[in-house]
Amino acid sequence: MKATAIDVSDLESVLGHRFVHREVLERALTHSSYAREAESQGVAEESSARDNEQLEFLGDAVLSFVVSQELFRQFPHFEEGDLSKLRAHIVSARALNRPARELRIGEYLRLGKGEEKSGGRSKSALLVNALEALIAALFLDAGPEAAHRFITTVILRPALEELRQSGNNTLPVSDFKSALQEMAHSLGRSQPRYELVRERGPDHRKVFTVEVHVPGSTLGPSFVRRADGSTKKRAEQAAARRAWEYLQLLHAGNKTGKTESEVEPPNQYE
């Protein structure tokens, strides 16, 4: 068995990069079943016959880093748990299956005969692994900026847009003051009012306490939420989040017939 070259010109066009080291791209598309067959027939020394598992390892790390960096930049108000949850969704095998199929990676894979017969070109696991290997190949051949551009364009932005359109709770709220104002308006409540009630600590370690007062409506009385923050803006966001979460629970309770007292006490200060 001789390791066969594959025509990857169309794939390079989609990736937006012509590879200087074509063997890196071919390796990214080489499944272990193909590499094992090549090895058994004495062509293991050919670099193009090596499998993509090491590249997959590197690509997974690059993908995670770029997604983490972009989420940190785009959603500065998210807490660590929210960022982790969102990243886990975006880099999951289920989410990566979409871009892998859109890139038609299956058409370019080099598979062993057994894997070919068992439908390997359409197996999600193989496609996702090859996608991660392609990210590594792009990183190695074109540099981190090319990999970053590919990940944000092909994976991150479409994933975030899909979450926004679906209303999936996996995408957290980035601005709770705006979210609270929108929800209060939709529920017939007037605009929330913020009040700085306490400021303590030395100048280099100030702690601000802010209350948000949410007016009542036919769906429920007025209420107050309080929160602390290292800046006034952060305290306002934290208080708005507590008020927004309460309105979410209250709105859900109205749908299920629960009264406000069954959802949560109306005024929560600490």
LUMGU-305344 format. One record per atom (N, C-alpha, C): residue number from 1; residue in one letter; z, y, x. Coordinates in steps of 0.2 Angstrom, whole numbers, plus 5000, padded with zeros to 4 digits. Example, Ala and Ser with C-alpha at 12.3 -4.5 7.8 and 13.67 -1.06 7.14 Angstrom:
// residues 2
  resi  resn    c3    c2    c1
     1     A  5039  4972  5066
     1     A  5039  4978  5062
     1     A  5039  4984  5066
     2     S  5035  4989  5064
     2     S  5036  4995  5068
     2     S  5039  5000  5064
//
This chain:
// residues 270
  resi  resn    c3    c2    c1
     1     M  5000  4994  5004
     1     M  5000  5000  5000
     1     M  5000  5006  5004
     2     K  4995  5011  5003
     2     K  4995  5017  5007
     2     K  4998  5022  5002
     3     A  5002  5027  5005
     3     A  5005  5032  5001
     3     A  4999  5037  4999
     4     T  4998  5037  4992
     4     T  4992  5041  4990
     4     T  4994  5049  4989
     5     A  4989  5053  4990
     5     A  4990  5060  4989
     5     A  4989  5061  4982
     6     I  4992  5067  4979
     6     I  4991  5069  4972
     6     I  4988  5076  4972
     7     D  4984  5077  4967
     7     D  4981  5084  4966
     7     D  4987  5088  4962
     8     V  4990  5093  4966
     8     V  4995  5097  4963
     8     V  4993  5104  4962
     9     S  4986  5105  4962
     9     S  4984  5112  4962
     9     S  4986  5116  4955
    10     D  4985  5112  4950
    10     D  4987  5115  4943
    10     D  4995  5116  4943
    11     L  4999  5112  4946
    11     L  5006  5113  4946
    11     L  5008  5119  4950
    12     E  5005  5119  4956
    12     E  5006  5125  4960
    12     E  5005  5132  4957
    13     S  4999  5132  4953
    13     S  4998  5138  4949
    13     S  5003  5139  4944
    14     V  5006  5134  4941
    14     V  5011  5135  4936
    14     V  5018  5138  4940
    15     L  5019  5135  4946
    15     L  5025  5137  4949
    15     L  5024  5144  4953
    16     G  5018  5146  4953
    16     G  5017  5152  4956
    16     G  5017  5153  4963
    17     H  5016  5147  4967
    17     H  5016  5147  4974
    17     H  5012  5141  4977
    18     R  5008  5143  4982
    18     R  5004  5138  4985
    18     R  5008  5136  4991
    19     F  5009  5129  4992
    19     F  5014  5126  4997
    19     F  5011  5126  5004
    20     V  5014  5129  5008
    20     V  5012  5128  5015
    20     V  5013  5121  5018
    21     H  5019  5118  5016
    21     H  5020  5111  5018
    21     H  5020  5107  5012
    22     R  5014  5105  5011
    22     R  5012  5101  5005
    22     R  5016  5095  5004
    23     E  5018  5092  5010
    23     E  5022  5086  5009
    23     E  5028  5086  5006
    24     V  5031  5093  5006
    24     V  5038  5094  5003
    24     V  5037  5093  4995
    25     L  5031  5096  4993
    25     L  5030  5096  4986
    25     L  5028  5089  4983
    26     E  5025  5085  4987
    26     E  5023  5078  4986
    26     E  5030  5074  4986
    27     R  5034  5075  4990
    27     R  5040  5072  4990
    27     R  5044  5073  4984
    28     A  5044  5079  4982
    28     A  5048  5081  4976
    28     A  5046  5077  4970
    29     L  5039  5075  4970
    29     L  5036  5071  4964
    29     L  5036  5064  4965
    30     T  5040  5061  4970
    30     T  5040  5054  4972
    30     T  5046  5051  4970
    31     H  5045  5046  4965
    31     H  5051  5043  4962
    31     H  5053  5037  4967
    32     S  5059  5035  4967
    32     S  5062  5030  4972
    32     S  5058  5023  4971
    33     S  5056  5022  4965
    33     S  5052  5016  4964
    33     S  5046  5016  4968
    34     Y  5042  5021  4969
    34     Y  5036  5022  4973
    34     Y  5038  5021  4980
    35     A  5044  5025  4982
    35     A  5046  5024  4989
    35     A  5048  5017  4991
    36     R  5051  5014  4987
    36     R  5053  5007  4988
    36     R  5047  5002  4989
    37     E  5042  5003  4985
    37     E  5036  4999  4986
    37     E  5032  5001  4992
    38     A  5032  5008  4994
    38     A  5029  5010  5000
    38     A  5033  5007  5006
    39     E  5039  5007  5006
    39     E  5043  5004  5011
    39     E  5042  4996  5012
    40     S  5041  4993  5007
    40     S  5040  4986  5007
    40     S  5034  4984  5010
    41     Q  5029  4989  5009
    41     Q  5022  4987  5012
    41     Q  5021  4991  5018
    42     G  5026  4993  5022
    42     G  5026  4996  5028
    42     G  5023  5003  5029
    43     V  5024  5007  5024
    43     V  5022  5014  5025
    43     V  5028  5019  5024
    44     A  5034  5016  5026
    44     A  5040  5020  5025
    44     A  5040  5026  5030
    45     E  5036  5026  5035
    45     E  5037  5031  5040
    45     E  5033  5037  5038
    46     E  5029  5036  5033
    46     E  5025  5042  5030
    46     E  5029  5047  5026
    47     S  5030  5053  5028
    47     S  5035  5057  5025
    47     S  5033  5058  5018
    48     S  5027  5058  5016
    48     S  5025  5059  5009
    48     S  5027  5053  5004
    49     A  5029  5047  5008
    49     A  5031  5042  5004
    49     A  5039  5041  5003
    50     R  5042  5046  5005
    50     R  5050  5047  5004
    50     R  5051  5049  4997
    51     D  5057  5047  4994
    51     D  5058  5049  4987
    51     D  5061  5055  4987
    52     N  5062  5058  4981
    52     N  5065  5065  4979
    52     N  5072  5065  4978
    53     E  5076  5060  4980
    53     E  5083  5060  4978
    53     E  5087  5066  4982
    54     Q  5086  5066  4988
    54     Q  5089  5072  4992
    54     Q  5087  5079  4990
    55     L  5081  5079  4988
    55     L  5078  5086  4986
    55     L  5081  5087  4979
    56     E  5082  5082  4975
    56     E  5086  5083  4968
    56     E  5093  5086  4969
    57     F  5096  5083  4974
    57     F  5103  5085  4976
    57     F  5103  5093  4978
    58     L  5098  5095  4982
    58     L  5098  5102  4984
    58     L  5096  5106  4978
    59     G  5091  5104  4974
    59     G  5089  5108  4969
    59     G  5094  5109  4964
    60     D  5098  5104  4962
    60     D  5104  5105  4958
    60     D  5108  5110  4960
    61     A  5110  5110  4966
    61     A  5114  5116  4969
    61     A  5111  5122  4969
    62     V  5105  5123  4970
    62     V  5101  5130  4970
    62     V  5101  5132  4963
    63     L  5100  5127  4958
    63     L  5099  5129  4951
    63     L  5106  5132  4948
    64     S  5111  5128  4950
    64     S  5118  5130  4948
    64     S  5120  5137  4951
    65     F  5118  5138  4957
    65     F  5120  5144  4960
    65     F  5116  5150  4957
    66     V  5110  5149  4956
    66     V  5106  5155  4953
    66     V  5108  5156  4946
    67     V  5109  5151  4942
    67     V  5112  5152  4935
    67     V  5118  5155  4935
    68     S  5123  5153  4939
    68     S  5130  5156  4940
    68     S  5129  5164  4941
    69     Q  5125  5165  4946
    69     Q  5124  5172  4949
    69     Q  5121  5176  4943
    70     E  5116  5174  4939
    70     E  5113  5178  4934
    70     E  5118  5179  4928
    71     L  5122  5174  4926
    71     L  5126  5174  4921
    71     L  5132  5179  4922
    72     F  5134  5179  4929
    72     F  5139  5183  4931
    72     F  5137  5191  4931
    73     R  5131  5192  4932
    73     R  5128  5198  4932
    73     R  5126  5201  4925
    74     Q  5124  5196  4921
    74     Q  5121  5198  4914
    74     Q  5127  5199  4909
    75     F  5132  5195  4910
    75     F  5138  5195  4905
    75     F  5144  5196  4909
    76     P  5145  5203  4911
    76     P  5151  5205  4915
    76     P  5158  5204  4911
    77     H  5158  5204  4904
    77     H  5164  5203  4900
    77     H  5166  5196  4898
    78     F  5162  5191  4900
    78     F  5163  5184  4899
    78     F  5169  5182  4903
    79     E  5173  5178  4900
    79     E  5179  5175  4904
    79     E  5176  5169  4908
    80     E  5180  5166  4913
    80     E  5178  5161  4917
    80     E  5176  5155  4913
    81     G  5180  5153  4908
    81     G  5178  5148  4903
    81     G  5172  5148  4900
    82     D  5170  5154  4897
    82     D  5164  5156  4894
    82     D  5158  5155  4898
    83     L  5159  5158  4904
    83     L  5153  5157  4909
    83     L  5152  5150  4911
    84     S  5157  5146  4912
    84     S  5157  5139  4914
    84     S  5153  5135  4908
    85     K  5155  5136  4902
    85     K  5153  5133  4896
    85     K  5145  5134  4895
    86     L  5143  5141  4896
    86     L  5136  5143  4896
    86     L  5132  5140  4901
    87     R  5135  5140  4907
    87     R  5131  5137  4913
    87     R  5130  5129  4912
    88     A  5135  5126  4910
    88     A  5135  5119  4909
    88     A  5129  5117  4904
    89     H  5129  5121  4899
    89     H  5123  5120  4894
    89     H  5116  5121  4897
    90     I  5115  5127  4900
    90     I  5109  5128  4903
    90     I  5106  5123  4908
    91     V  5111  5121  4912
    91     V  5109  5116  4918
    91     V  5110  5109  4915
    92     S  5111  5107  4909
    92     S  5112  5101  4907
    92     S  5105  5097  4907
    93     A  5105  5091  4907
    93     A  5099  5087  4907
    93     A  5095  5088  4900
    94     R  5099  5089  4895
    94     R  5096  5090  4888
    94     R  5092  5096  4888
    95     A  5095  5102  4891
    95     A  5092  5108  4891
    95     A  5086  5108  4896
    96     L  5087  5105  4902
    96     L  5081  5105  4907
    96     L  5075  5101  4905
    97     N  5076  5096  4900
    97     N  5071  5092  4898
    97     N  5065  5096  4895
    98     R  5066  5102  4892
    98     R  5061  5106  4889
    98     R  5057  5109  4894
    99     P  5059  5113  4899
    99     P  5055  5115  4904
    99     P  5051  5110  4908
   100     A  5055  5104  4909
   100     A  5051  5099  4913
   100     A  5045  5096  4909
   101     R  5046  5096  4903
   101     R  5040  5094  4899
   101     R  5035  5099  4898
   102     E  5037  5105  4898
   102     E  5032  5111  4897
   102     E  5028  5111  4904
   103     L  5031  5110  4909
   103     L  5027  5110  4916
   103     L  5023  5104  4917
   104     R  5023  5099  4912
   104     R  5020  5093  4912
   104     R  5021  5089  4919
   105     I  5027  5089  4921
   105     I  5029  5086  4927
   105     I  5027  5078  4927
   106     G  5027  5075  4922
   106     G  5026  5068  4921
   106     G  5019  5066  4924
   107     E  5014  5071  4923
   107     E  5008  5069  4925
   107     E  5007  5069  4932
   108     Y  5011  5072  4936
   108     Y  5011  5072  4943
   108     Y  5015  5067  4947
   109     L  5020  5064  4944
   109     L  5024  5059  4947
   109     L  5021  5054  4950
   110     R  5024  5052  4956
   110     R  5021  5045  4959
   110     R  5027  5040  4958
   111     L  5025  5035  4954
   111     L  5029  5030  4952
   111     L  5027  5023  4954
   112     G  5032  5019  4955
   112     G  5031  5012  4957
   112     G  5027  5008  4951
   113     K  5024  5003  4952
   113     K  5021  4999  4946
   113     K  5025  4998  4940
   114     G  5031  4995  4942
   114     G  5036  4993  4936
   114     G  5038  4999  4932
   115     E  5039  5005  4936
   115     E  5041  5011  4932
   115     E  5036  5014  4928
   116     E  5030  5013  4931
   116     E  5024  5016  4927
   116     E  5023  5012  4921
   117     K  5023  5005  4921
   117     K  5022  5001  4915
   117     K  5028  5002  4910
   118     S  5034  5004  4912
   118     S  5039  5005  4907
   118     S  5040  5012  4904
   119     G  5034  5016  4906
   119     G  5034  5023  4903
   119     G  5038  5028  4907
   120     G  5038  5027  4913
   120     G  5042  5032  4917
   120     G  5040  5039  4917
   121     R  5033  5040  4915
   121     R  5031  5047  4915
   121     R  5034  5051  4909
   122     S  5036  5048  4905
   122     S  5039  5051  4899
   122     S  5047  5051  4898
   123     K  5050  5048  4903
   123     K  5057  5047  4903
   123     K  5061  5054  4905
   124     S  5065  5056  4901
   124     S  5068  5062  4902
   124     S  5072  5063  4909
   125     A  5076  5058  4910
   125     A  5079  5058  4916
   125     A  5075  5059  4923
   126     L  5069  5055  4923
   126     L  5065  5056  4928
   126     L  5062  5063  4929
   127     L  5060  5066  4923
   127     L  5057  5072  4923
   127     L  5062  5078  4925
   128     V  5068  5077  4923
   128     V  5073  5082  4925
   128     V  5075  5082  4932
   129     N  5075  5075  4935
   129     N  5077  5075  4942
   129     N  5071  5078  4946
   130     A  5065  5077  4944
   130     A  5059  5079  4947
   130     A  5059  5087  4947
   131     L  5061  5090  4941
   131     L  5062  5097  4941
   131     L  5066  5100  4946
   132     E  5072  5097  4946
   132     E  5077  5099  4951
   132     E  5074  5098  4958
   133     A  5071  5093  4960
   133     A  5068  5092  4966
   133     A  5062  5097  4968
   134     L  5059  5099  4962
   134     L  5054  5104  4963
   134     L  5057  5111  4965
   135     I  5063  5112  4962
   135     I  5066  5119  4964
   135     I  5068  5119  4971
   136     A  5071  5113  4973
   136     A  5072  5112  4981
   136     A  5066  5113  4985
   137     A  5060  5110  4983
   137     A  5054  5111  4987
   137     A  5052  5118  4987
   138     L  5053  5122  4981
   138     L  5051  5129  4981
   138     L  5055  5133  4986
   139     F  5062  5131  4985
   139     F  5067  5135  4990
   139     F  5065  5134  4997
   140     L  5064  5128  4999
   140     L  5062  5126  5006
   140     L  5056  5129  5009
   141     D  5051  5129  5004
   141     D  5044  5131  5007
   141     D  5043  5139  5006
   142     A  5046  5142  5001
   142     A  5045  5149  4999
   142     A  5051  5153  5000
   143     G  5057  5150  5000
   143     G  5063  5154  5001
   143     G  5067  5155  4995
   144     P  5073  5158  4995
   144     P  5077  5158  4989
   144     P  5075  5163  4984
   145     E  5071  5168  4986
   145     E  5068  5173  4981
   145     E  5063  5170  4976
   146     A  5059  5165  4979
   146     A  5054  5162  4974
   146     A  5058  5157  4970
   147     A  5063  5153  4972
   147     A  5067  5149  4968
   147     A  5070  5152  4963
   148     H  5073  5158  4965
   148     H  5077  5162  4960
   148     H  5072  5165  4954
   149     R  5066  5167  4956
   149     R  5062  5169  4951
   149     R  5059  5164  4946
   150     F  5058  5158  4949
   150     F  5056  5152  4945
   150     F  5061  5150  4940
   151     I  5068  5150  4943
   151     I  5073  5148  4938
   151     I  5074  5152  4933
   152     T  5074  5159  4934
   152     T  5076  5164  4929
   152     T  5070  5164  4924
   153     T  5064  5164  4926
   153     T  5058  5164  4922
   153     T  5057  5158  4918
   154     V  5058  5152  4921
   154     V  5056  5146  4917
   154     V  5062  5142  4914
   155     I  5068  5143  4917
   155     I  5073  5140  4914
   155     I  5078  5144  4910
   156     L  5081  5149  4914
   156     L  5086  5153  4911
   156     L  5085  5158  4905
   157     R  5080  5162  4906
   157     R  5078  5166  4900
   157     R  5076  5163  4894
   158     P  5072  5157  4894
   158     P  5070  5154  4888
   158     P  5076  5150  4885
   159     A  5081  5148  4889
   159     A  5087  5145  4887
   159     A  5091  5150  4883
   160     L  5092  5156  4886
   160     L  5096  5161  4883
   160     L  5093  5163  4876
   161     E  5086  5164  4876
   161     E  5083  5166  4870
   161     E  5084  5161  4865
   162     E  5083  5155  4867
   162     E  5084  5149  4862
   162     E  5091  5149  4859
   163     L  5096  5150  4863
   163     L  5102  5151  4860
   163     L  5103  5157  4855
   164     R  5101  5162  4857
   164     R  5101  5168  4853
   164     R  5098  5167  4846
   165     Q  5092  5164  4846
   165     Q  5088  5163  4840
   165     Q  5092  5158  4836
   166     S  5095  5153  4839
   166     S  5098  5148  4835
   166     S  5105  5149  4832
   167     G  5108  5155  4835
   167     G  5114  5157  4833
   167     G  5119  5152  4836
   168     N  5118  5148  4841
   168     N  5122  5143  4844
   168     N  5128  5146  4847
   169     N  5134  5143  4845
   169     N  5140  5146  4847
   169     N  5141  5145  4855
   170     T  5137  5141  4858
   170     T  5137  5140  4865
   170     T  5136  5147  4869
   171     L  5133  5152  4866
   171     L  5132  5158  4869
   171     L  5137  5163  4867
   172     P  5142  5165  4871
   172     P  5148  5169  4869
   172     P  5145  5176  4868
   173     V  5150  5180  4865
   173     V  5149  5187  4864
   173     V  5150  5191  4871
   174     S  5145  5195  4872
   174     S  5146  5199  4879
   174     S  5150  5206  4878
   175     D  5149  5209  4872
   175     D  5152  5215  4870
   175     D  5156  5214  4864
   176     F  5163  5213  4864
   176     F  5167  5212  4858
   176     F  5168  5218  4854
   177     K  5168  5224  4857
   177     K  5168  5230  4853
   177     K  5162  5231  4849
   178     S  5156  5230  4851
   178     S  5150  5230  4847
   178     S  5150  5225  4842
   179     A  5152  5219  4844
   179     A  5152  5213  4839
   179     A  5157  5214  4834
   180     L  5163  5217  4835
   180     L  5168  5219  4830
   180     L  5166  5224  4825
   181     Q  5162  5229  4828
   181     Q  5160  5235  4824
   181     Q  5155  5232  4819
   182     E  5150  5228  4822
   182     E  5145  5225  4817
   182     E  5148  5220  4812
   183     M  5153  5216  4814
   183     M  5156  5212  4809
   183     M  5160  5215  4804
   184     A  5164  5220  4806
   184     A  5167  5224  4801
   184     A  5163  5228  4796
   185     H  5157  5230  4799
   185     H  5152  5234  4794
   185     H  5150  5229  4789
   186     S  5148  5223  4791
   186     S  5145  5218  4787
   186     S  5150  5215  4782
   187     L  5156  5216  4783
   187     L  5161  5214  4778
   187     L  5164  5220  4774
   188     G  5161  5226  4774
   188     G  5163  5231  4770
   188     G  5169  5235  4773
   189     R  5170  5234  4779
   189     R  5176  5238  4782
   189     R  5173  5244  4786
   190     S  5177  5249  4787
   190     S  5175  5255  4791
   190     S  5176  5254  4798
   191     Q  5173  5258  4802
   191     Q  5173  5257  4809
   191     Q  5180  5257  4812
   192     P  5181  5252  4816
   192     P  5188  5251  4820
   192     P  5190  5257  4824
   193     R  5196  5258  4825
   193     R  5199  5263  4829
   193     R  5203  5261  4834
   194     Y  5202  5263  4840
   194     Y  5206  5261  4846
   194     Y  5211  5266  4848
   195     E  5217  5264  4850
   195     E  5223  5268  4852
   195     E  5226  5266  4858
   196     L  5227  5270  4863
   196     L  5230  5268  4869
   196     L  5238  5269  4868
   197     V  5241  5264  4868
   197     V  5249  5264  4866
   197     V  5253  5264  4872
   198     R  5251  5261  4877
   198     R  5255  5261  4883
   198     R  5252  5261  4890
   199     E  5254  5263  4895
   199     E  5251  5263  4901
   199     E  5257  5263  4906
   200     R  5257  5257  4910
   200     R  5263  5256  4915
   200     R  5260  5253  4921
   201     G  5265  5254  4926
   201     G  5263  5251  4933
   201     G  5261  5257  4938
   202     P  5261  5255  4944
   202     P  5259  5260  4949
   202     P  5251  5261  4949
   203     D  5249  5266  4952
   203     D  5242  5268  4951
   203     D  5237  5263  4953
   204     H  5239  5259  4958
   204     H  5234  5254  4961
   204     H  5235  5247  4957
   205     R  5240  5247  4952
   205     R  5241  5241  4948
   205     R  5242  5243  4941
   206     K  5239  5247  4938
   206     K  5240  5250  4931
   206     K  5239  5244  4926
   207     V  5243  5244  4921
   207     V  5242  5240  4915
   207     V  5241  5244  4909
   208     F  5236  5243  4905
   208     F  5235  5247  4899
   208     F  5235  5243  4893
   209     T  5239  5245  4888
   209     T  5239  5242  4882
   209     T  5236  5246  4876
   210     V  5231  5243  4873
   210     V  5227  5246  4868
   210     V  5228  5242  4861
   211     E  5228  5246  4856
   211     E  5228  5243  4849
   211     E  5221  5245  4846
   212     V  5219  5240  4842
   212     V  5213  5241  4838
   212     V  5215  5241  4831
   213     H  5214  5246  4827
   213     H  5215  5246  4820
   213     H  5209  5245  4816
   214     V  5209  5240  4812
   214     V  5203  5238  4808
   214     V  5205  5239  4800
   215     P  5201  5244  4797
   215     P  5202  5246  4790
   215     P  5201  5240  4786
   216     G  5204  5240  4780
   216     G  5204  5235  4775
   216     G  5197  5235  4771
   217     S  5196  5230  4767
   217     S  5191  5230  4762
   217     S  5193  5225  4756
   218     T  5188  5224  4752
   218     T  5189  5220  4746
   218     T  5190  5213  4748
   219     L  5188  5211  4755
   219     L  5189  5204  4757
   219     L  5196  5203  4761
   220     G  5200  5209  4762
   220     G  5206  5208  4765
   220     G  5209  5215  4767
   221     P  5216  5215  4768
   221     P  5219  5222  4770
   221     P  5217  5224  4777
   222     S  5220  5230  4779
   222     S  5219  5232  4786
   222     S  5223  5228  4791
   223     F  5222  5228  4797
   223     F  5226  5224  4802
   223     F  5225  5227  4809
   224     V  5230  5225  4813
   224     V  5230  5228  4820
   224     V  5230  5222  4825
   225     R  5226  5223  4831
   225     R  5227  5218  4836
   225     R  5228  5222  4842
   226     R  5232  5220  4847
   226     R  5234  5223  4853
   226     R  5233  5218  4859
   227     A  5231  5221  4865
   227     A  5230  5218  4871
   227     A  5231  5222  4877
   228     D  5232  5219  4883
   228     D  5233  5222  4889
   228     D  5226  5221  4893
   229     G  5226  5226  4898
   229     G  5220  5225  4903
   229     G  5221  5230  4909
   230     S  5218  5228  4914
   230     S  5219  5232  4921
   230     S  5215  5239  4920
   231     T  5211  5240  4915
   231     T  5208  5246  4914
   231     T  5208  5247  4906
   232     K  5207  5253  4904
   232     K  5207  5255  4897
   232     K  5201  5251  4894
   233     K  5196  5251  4897
   233     K  5190  5248  4894
   233     K  5191  5240  4893
   234     R  5194  5237  4898
   234     R  5195  5230  4898
   234     R  5201  5228  4892
   235     A  5206  5233  4891
   235     A  5210  5232  4886
   235     A  5207  5232  4879
   236     E  5203  5237  4879
   236     E  5199  5238  4872
   236     E  5195  5232  4871
   237     Q  5191  5229  4876
   237     Q  5187  5223  4875
   237     Q  5192  5217  4873
   238     A  5198  5217  4876
   238     A  5202  5211  4874
   238     A  5205  5212  4867
   239     A  5207  5218  4865
   239     A  5209  5219  4858
   239     A  5204  5218  4853
   240     A  5198  5220  4855
   240     A  5192  5219  4850
   240     A  5191  5212  4850
   241     R  5191  5208  4855
   241     R  5190  5201  4855
   241     R  5195  5197  4850
   242     R  5201  5199  4850
   242     R  5206  5196  4846
   242     R  5205  5198  4839
   243     A  5203  5204  4837
   243     A  5201  5206  4831
   243     A  5195  5203  4828
   244     W  5190  5202  4832
   244     W  5184  5199  4830
   244     W  5185  5192  4829
   245     E  5189  5188  4833
   245     E  5191  5181  4832
   245     E  5195  5180  4825
   246     Y  5199  5185  4824
   246     Y  5203  5185  4817
   246     Y  5198  5186  4811
   247     L  5193  5190  4812
   247     L  5189  5191  4806
   247     L  5184  5185  4806
   248     Q  5182  5182  4811
   248     Q  5179  5176  4811
   248     Q  5182  5170  4807
   249     L  5189  5170  4808
   249     L  5193  5165  4805
   249     L  5194  5167  4798
   250     L  5195  5173  4796
   250     L  5196  5176  4789
   250     L  5189  5174  4785
   251     H  5184  5176  4788
   251     H  5177  5175  4785
   251     H  5176  5168  4783
   252     A  5178  5163  4788
   252     A  5177  5156  4787
   252     A  5182  5154  4782
   253     G  5188  5157  4782
   253     G  5193  5155  4777
   253     G  5191  5157  4770
   254     N  5187  5163  4769
   254     N  5185  5165  4762
   254     N  5180  5160  4760
   255     K  5176  5157  4764
   255     K  5171  5152  4762
   255     K  5174  5146  4760
   256     T  5180  5144  4763
   256     T  5183  5138  4761
   256     T  5188  5139  4756
   257     G  5189  5145  4753
   257     G  5194  5146  4748
   257     G  5201  5148  4751
   258     K  5202  5148  4757
   258     K  5209  5150  4760
   258     K  5211  5157  4759
   259     T  5217  5159  4758
   259     T  5219  5166  4758
   259     T  5220  5168  4765
   260     E  5221  5175  4766
   260     E  5222  5178  4772
   260     E  5228  5175  4776
   261     S  5234  5174  4772
   261     S  5240  5172  4775
   261     S  5239  5165  4778
   262     E  5234  5161  4775
   262     E  5233  5154  4777
   262     E  5229  5154  4784
   263     V  5226  5159  4785
   263     V  5221  5160  4791
   263     V  5226  5162  4797
   264     E  5229  5167  4796
   264     E  5233  5170  4802
   264     E  5237  5176  4800
   265     P  5243  5177  4802
   265     P  5246  5184  4800
   265     P  5242  5190  4802
   266     P  5242  5195  4797
   266     P  5237  5200  4798
   266     P  5238  5205  4804
   267     N  5244  5205  4806
   267     N  5246  5210  4812
   267     N  5249  5206  4818
   268     Q  5245  5206  4823
   268     Q  5247  5202  4829
   268     Q  5247  5207  4835
   269     Y  5253  5208  4838
   269     Y  5254  5214  4843
   269     Y  5254  5211  4850
   270     E  5257  5205  4851
   270     E  5257  5202  4858
   270     E  5254  5196  4858
//
